[in-house]
Amino acid sequence: MINPQNNELLLTPAPCKMALADGTVVTGKAVGFRGETGGELCFNTSMTGYQEIFTDPSYVGQIMMMTYPHIGNYGTMDIDMEARTPMVSGVVVRAFSPRYSNMLTDESLDAFMKKHQLVGISEIDTRALVLHIRSKGVMNAVISSLDLDDDSLIEKARNWPSMEGLELASRVTINEAYDFCEGAGPKVAVFDFGVKQNILRSFKARGCSVRVFPAATELKDVLAWQPDGIFFSNGPGDPRAMPDAIAMTKEAMQANIPLFGICLGHQLLSLAAGLEVYKMYVGHRGANHPVQNLQTGNVEVSTQNHGFAVDRESISDDIASITHVNLNDQTVEGVRFAKCSAFSVQYHPEASPGPHDSQYLFDEFMADIEKHSGVKSTHEPTPEMVYAGGR
């Protein structure tokens, strides 16, 4: 069979299986790279943006199951990369499209997955499997088009390392500091625990000079650049397994400089302040989560991707105040710290993919910097800003 768009021969899909650690086994068809992979099985409810999701460094160590049934129908584009390569361990979909309809596409999703050796499985009843995960909680799984023995795959899934207690940021951070952009606005130092490109673009859109530092950089080396503010990025793994990063973050909170954290950065700031973090039963992953800003009363539709959260019971007024809550389950989505100029959110204001409702949080960080140092940001409608937030 020939694909009329790119004249690739569409071979008959190979059989493929996925086994969960609780003994559940599902059978489907292999997509992308033929092989075997494992990780924590989770799901994302976004209707678009599969490439941005697959390349989000926060998903390292996880198999991504998309709840939207049709995946691959608009192909892939270089501009949609949030990292240099895919970061998910594997992909699970209901209906995988070998054809695409998008004049801007660089290549098909299947070609993209094969090029990056990303293993996937299709023709799975994702509705039933999502309900299973919601009931039983996230768990490890193994996808294979090489080993089709149920007992063997179940054993592999059960022996796969647990996400709890796993430090993964060191796998995705950069090796050396680099300048992302230069501008007339504030100098923002970014600790890279797995930073998404659209976060960096969001700072660039506000005229910032941005320098990105490896996760293990000592604070004195960052301060030597004389930044106006420090940003702690998103990233994968269990924040409680990062004692050195927590100690560095605590030091930064005592340095009299504005701080802002997203996702893992939010958790590290919270742990450094003495709050507690726990692993969630299922987690939040999607582009449709309602979050209320308790300071304004406004509700914003947000993009989320996290399996850990700050424990509400550990928060006291002398440490931090809760600024945002998730309206689905009342979990903590944002805090502002009492003893320093720092705030953080659990969700992703840069989106990509997702709505633009929360972009104002970058402006709040710019306002903190201006109040502290007098350096103003610019907010011109640059191409990066227009694109920021994804589809």
LINTA-V484512 format. One record per run of one state. SS is the DSSP state (@ for helix, = for strand, . for the rest). FROM is the first residue (numbers start at 0). LEN is the number of residues. If there is no record, write none. Layout:
ss->(SS | SS)
from->(FROM | FROM)
len->(LEN | LEN)
This chain:
ss->(. | = | . | = | . | = | . | = | . | = | . | @ | . | @ | . | = | . | = | . | = | . | @ | . | = | . | = | . | = | . | @ | . | = | . | @ | . | = | . | @ | . | = | . | @ | . | = | . | = | . | @ | . | = | . | @ | . | = | . | = | . | @ | . | @ | . | = | . | @ | . | = | . | = | . | @ | . | = | . | = | . | = | . | = | . | = | . | @ | . | @ | . | = | .)
from->(0 | 1 | 2 | 8 | 9 | 14 | 20 | 24 | 33 | 35 | 44 | 49 | 54 | 56 | 59 | 61 | 66 | 69 | 71 | 75 | 76 | 77 | 80 | 89 | 92 | 94 | 96 | 106 | 107 | 108 | 115 | 118 | 122 | 125 | 136 | 138 | 144 | 149 | 159 | 166 | 167 | 168 | 172 | 177 | 181 | 186 | 192 | 196 | 204 | 208 | 214 | 218 | 223 | 228 | 232 | 236 | 237 | 238 | 241 | 242 | 253 | 257 | 262 | 263 | 273 | 276 | 293 | 298 | 310 | 311 | 314 | 319 | 326 | 331 | 337 | 341 | 345 | 347 | 348 | 350 | 351 | 359 | 373 | 382 | 387 | 388 | 389)
len->(1 | 1 | 6 | 1 | 5 | 6 | 4 | 9 | 2 | 9 | 5 | 5 | 2 | 3 | 2 | 5 | 3 | 2 | 4 | 1 | 1 | 3 | 9 | 3 | 2 | 2 | 10 | 1 | 1 | 7 | 3 | 4 | 3 | 11 | 2 | 6 | 5 | 10 | 7 | 1 | 1 | 4 | 5 | 4 | 5 | 6 | 4 | 8 | 4 | 6 | 4 | 5 | 5 | 4 | 4 | 1 | 1 | 3 | 1 | 11 | 4 | 5 | 1 | 10 | 3 | 17 | 5 | 12 | 1 | 3 | 5 | 7 | 5 | 6 | 4 | 4 | 2 | 1 | 2 | 1 | 8 | 14 | 9 | 5 | 1 | 1 | 2)
